[in-house]
């Protein structure tokens, strides 16, 4: 998927879940997040820029590392009403 963005209409905001995990784990930046999740830094960048969706494997890793439930993680990924990302 070189350069293709995930449609905004997908009702999906990956930054909310990444930021929530960073806050919960007291991480300073995406590099620290990539180390915590044991993924390469470009994976976090691609997720943030919506060129790579959060798949099942990384969702499970997020759950293991953060202790957020899968339901909580999925709710964090959903675009919230009034959120500028929804536009």
C-alpha positions in Angstrom: 0.0 0.0 0.0 2.6 2.5 -1.0 1.3 6.0 -0.2 -2.4 5.1 0.0 -4.3 6.6 2.9 -7.0 4.8 4.8 -10.2 6.7 4.1 -11.3 9.2 6.8 -14.8 7.9 6.4 -13.7 4.7 8.0 -14.6 6.2 11.4 -11.1 5.6 12.6 -8.7 7.8 14.5 -5.4 5.9 15.3 -3.8 8.9 17.0 -6.2 8.7 20.0 -5.3 5.2 20.8 -1.5 5.8 20.3 -1.7 8.9 22.5 -3.7 7.1 25.2 -1.1 4.3 25.4 1.7 6.8 25.5 0.0 8.7 28.4 -0.7 5.5 30.3 2.8 4.2 30.0 4.4 7.7 30.6 6.2 7.6 27.2 7.7 10.7 25.8 7.5 10.1 22.0 6.7 7.6 19.3 10.2 6.1 19.4 9.6 5.1 23.0 6.1 3.8 22.0 7.6 1.6 19.2 10.1 0.1 21.7 7.3 -0.6 24.2 5.2 -2.3 21.5 8.3 -4.0 20.0 7.6 -2.7 16.5 9.8 -0.7 14.2 9.4 3.1 14.4 8.1 3.4 10.9 5.1 1.2 11.9 4.0 3.8 14.4 4.5 6.6 11.8 2.5 4.7 9.2 -0.3 4.2 11.7 -0.3 7.9 12.7 -0.4 8.9 9.0 -3.2 6.4 8.2 -1.2 4.5 5.7 -1.3 1.3 7.8 -4.3 0.3 9.8 -4.1 -1.1 13.3 -4.3 -4.8 12.7 -5.1 -7.6 15.0 -1.5 -8.4 15.9 -0.6 -4.9 17.0 -4.0 -4.4 18.7 -3.2 -7.5 20.8 0.3 -6.1 21.6 -1.3 -2.8 22.6 -3.6 -4.7 25.0 -0.7 -6.7 26.5 1.5 -3.7 27.1 -1.1 -1.2 28.2 -3.7 -3.4 30.0 -6.4 -1.5 28.1 -9.1 -4.0 27.2 -9.6 -4.7 23.5 -13.0 -3.1 23.8 -11.3 0.1 25.2 -8.7 0.1 22.5 -11.4 -0.2 19.8 -13.4 2.6 21.4 -10.3 4.8 21.5 -9.8 4.2 17.7 -13.3 5.3 16.9 -13.8 8.9 15.7 -15.6 10.9 18.4 -18.4 13.3 17.4 -17.1 16.8 17.1 -13.5 15.6 16.6 -11.8 17.5 13.8 -10.4 14.1 12.6 -13.9 13.2 11.6 -14.1 16.0 9.0 
